[in-house]
Amino acid sequence: MIRVLVADDQALIHAGLRALLDGEDDIEVVGEACDSEEAVSVASRTPTDVVLTPIRSSCCAESASWPEEARCSLRASPGD
């Protein structure tokens, strides 16, 4: 099971990603966050394998704040 945290400041993005991911048998959305501080807090207390966040988000920039288990990130830009 892949445990996913959705971190975005837009509720529509949360809802869309949750709807998309809830249909997958091997993916579980373990949390949602509206900003980087909340995302780090959720990831610190909830086992998380993947954090979905906008590429140019402050969530990506603050990797030193993330728990050790969540520091691996995959970054891409549109068109990559």
Backbone as CSV, one residue per row, in Angstrom:
resi,resn,N_x,N_y,N_z,CA_x,CA_y,CA_z,C_x,C_y,C_z
1,MET,0.841,-1.178,0.000,0.000,0.000,0.000,0.891,1.247,0.000
2,ILE,0.631,2.158,-0.909,1.354,3.426,-0.990,0.544,4.468,-0.230
3,ARG,1.177,5.086,0.762,0.494,6.089,1.602,0.823,7.485,1.086
4,VAL,-0.222,8.246,0.734,-0.057,9.535,0.070,-0.606,10.664,0.936
5,LEU,0.143,11.756,0.989,-0.290,13.002,1.624,-0.472,14.026,0.510
6,VAL,-1.651,14.645,0.462,-1.933,15.681,-0.538,-1.739,17.037,0.126
7,ALA,-0.824,17.843,-0.416,-0.524,19.159,0.154,-0.726,20.223,-0.920
8,ASP,-1.797,20.986,-0.779,-2.098,22.035,-1.743,-3.021,23.026,-1.062
9,ASP,-2.954,24.289,-1.464,-3.785,25.292,-0.808,-5.174,25.423,-1.428
10,GLN,-5.490,24.586,-2.415,-6.793,24.659,-3.067,-7.621,23.400,-2.781
11,ALA,-8.801,23.602,-2.208,-9.683,22.488,-1.849,-10.082,21.665,-3.077
12,LEU,-10.228,22.305,-4.223,-10.605,21.587,-5.435,-9.531,20.567,-5.827
13,ILE,-8.275,20.930,-5.645,-7.171,20.006,-5.933,-7.226,18.817,-4.980
14,HIS,-7.445,19.081,-3.688,-7.576,17.997,-2.697,-8.670,17.025,-3.129
15,ALA,-9.842,17.571,-3.445,-10.988,16.736,-3.789,-10.723,15.919,-5.052
16,GLY,-10.140,16.558,-6.055,-9.855,15.861,-7.297,-8.839,14.742,-7.132
17,LEU,-7.763,15.028,-6.425,-6.738,14.000,-6.206,-7.273,12.860,-5.348
18,ARG,-8.027,13.200,-4.305,-8.612,12.144,-3.462,-9.547,11.266,-4.289
19,ALA,-10.397,11.867,-5.115,-11.320,11.090,-5.945,-10.551,10.179,-6.900
20,LEU,-9.495,10.688,-7.476,-8.678,9.908,-8.395,-7.967,8.761,-7.675
21,LEU,-7.360,9.061,-6.543,-6.561,8.072,-5.826,-7.401,7.051,-5.066
22,ASP,-8.581,7.445,-4.602,-9.446,6.514,-3.870,-9.875,5.332,-4.725
23,GLY,-9.808,5.479,-6.040,-10.168,4.387,-6.932,-9.072,3.352,-7.110
24,GLU,-7.914,3.595,-6.539,-6.779,2.677,-6.678,-6.686,1.760,-5.463
25,ASP,-6.536,0.465,-5.712,-6.472,-0.513,-4.622,-5.198,-0.424,-3.798
26,ASP,-4.102,0.044,-4.406,-2.811,0.033,-3.725,-2.373,1.419,-3.246
27,ILE,-3.303,2.389,-3.225,-2.989,3.739,-2.770,-3.984,4.155,-1.694
28,GLU,-3.454,4.738,-0.627,-4.289,5.257,0.458,-3.901,6.713,0.729
29,VAL,-4.870,7.619,0.679,-4.614,9.008,1.041,-4.664,9.075,2.563
30,VAL,-3.506,9.335,3.172,-3.414,9.314,4.642,-3.573,10.694,5.269
31,GLY,-3.592,11.735,4.435,-3.755,13.068,4.983,-3.809,14.128,3.905
32,GLU,-4.274,15.291,4.327,-4.332,16.448,3.457,-3.838,17.650,4.241
33,ALA,-3.209,18.576,3.541,-2.681,19.777,4.185,-2.852,20.959,3.246
34,CYS,-3.042,22.139,3.842,-3.255,23.354,3.050,-2.009,24.209,2.896
35,ASP,-0.960,23.927,3.674,0.283,24.683,3.559,1.444,23.816,4.019
36,SER,2.659,24.318,3.839,3.838,23.507,4.143,3.944,23.155,5.614
37,GLU,3.589,24.082,6.490,3.670,23.804,7.929,2.742,22.651,8.311
38,GLU,1.531,22.688,7.808,0.580,21.614,8.096,1.035,20.299,7.461
39,ALA,1.588,20.363,6.250,2.062,19.153,5.576,3.182,18.482,6.358
40,VAL,4.133,19.259,6.838,5.227,18.707,7.635,4.679,18.098,8.920
41,SER,3.726,18.762,9.546,3.115,18.255,10.776,2.418,16.915,10.528
42,VAL,1.618,16.842,9.467,0.913,15.595,9.150,1.911,14.490,8.844
43,ALA,2.923,14.783,8.030,3.920,13.771,7.670,4.725,13.313,8.881
44,SER,4.871,14.172,9.879,5.631,13.816,11.077,4.892,12.819,11.965
45,ARG,3.574,12.849,11.914,2.804,11.969,12.802,2.069,10.853,12.070
46,THR,2.128,10.868,10.734,1.426,9.865,9.934,2.408,9.228,8.961
47,PRO,2.557,7.911,9.003,3.453,7.275,8.026,3.037,7.645,6.602
48,THR,3.973,8.231,5.847,3.694,8.745,4.510,4.790,8.300,3.555
49,ASP,4.397,7.769,2.409,5.371,7.365,1.396,5.579,8.445,0.346
50,VAL,4.503,9.150,-0.012,4.557,10.133,-1.087,3.802,11.385,-0.666
51,VAL,4.378,12.540,-0.946,3.697,13.815,-0.721,3.450,14.443,-2.083
52,LEU,2.184,14.663,-2.405,1.827,15.336,-3.651,1.662,16.814,-3.353
53,THR,2.466,17.631,-4.011,2.442,19.067,-3.779,2.795,19.786,-5.074
54,PRO,2.313,21.000,-5.258,2.686,21.732,-6.474,4.203,21.894,-6.570
55,ILE,4.733,21.841,-7.777,6.175,21.916,-8.007,6.781,23.178,-7.426
56,ARG,6.149,24.291,-7.641,6.709,25.568,-7.183,6.167,25.971,-5.819
57,SER,5.822,24.997,-5.025,5.263,25.239,-3.700,6.355,25.386,-2.655
58,SER,6.054,26.120,-1.603,6.990,26.214,-0.481,7.140,24.862,0.206
59,CYS,6.181,23.954,0.010,6.297,22.614,0.597,7.552,21.913,0.089
60,CYS,7.842,22.087,-1.196,9.039,21.458,-1.781,10.305,22.107,-1.259
61,ALA,10.277,23.403,-1.088,11.475,24.154,-0.722,11.944,23.881,0.698
62,GLU,11.064,23.447,1.562,11.406,23.284,2.969,11.722,21.838,3.315
63,SER,12.499,21.164,2.470,12.754,19.739,2.665,13.479,19.432,3.966
64,ALA,14.227,20.356,4.508,14.933,20.108,5.769,13.961,19.941,6.928
65,SER,12.744,20.471,6.782,11.741,20.357,7.833,11.016,19.020,7.814
66,TRP,11.101,18.297,6.701,10.371,17.048,6.565,10.992,15.959,7.433
67,PRO,10.181,15.022,7.914,10.735,13.867,8.623,11.680,13.111,7.681
68,GLU,12.672,12.460,8.221,13.677,11.750,7.427,13.043,10.831,6.390
69,GLU,11.967,10.105,6.762,11.337,9.149,5.869,10.688,9.829,4.662
70,ALA,10.377,11.103,4.769,9.636,11.792,3.705,10.497,12.758,2.900
71,ARG,11.810,12.681,3.024,12.669,13.666,2.356,12.933,13.385,0.892
72,CYS,12.618,12.211,0.431,12.824,11.911,-0.977,11.715,12.569,-1.780
73,SER,12.093,13.312,-2.790,11.067,13.977,-3.605,11.364,13.762,-5.078
74,LEU,10.330,13.811,-5.863,10.429,13.695,-7.306,9.916,15.007,-7.857
75,ARG,10.771,15.727,-8.563,10.378,17.029,-9.071,10.410,17.019,-10.593
76,ALA,9.427,17.621,-11.148,9.360,17.758,-12.604,8.639,19.048,-12.914
77,SER,8.840,19.513,-14.096,8.150,20.703,-14.555,7.230,20.325,-15.693
78,PRO,6.155,21.060,-15.877,5.304,20.772,-17.015,6.137,20.752,-18.293
79,GLY,5.917,19.768,-19.115,6.668,19.648,-20.361,7.877,18.739,-20.256
80,ASP,8.238,18.295,-19.022,9.379,17.384,-18.851,9.033,15.995,-19.358
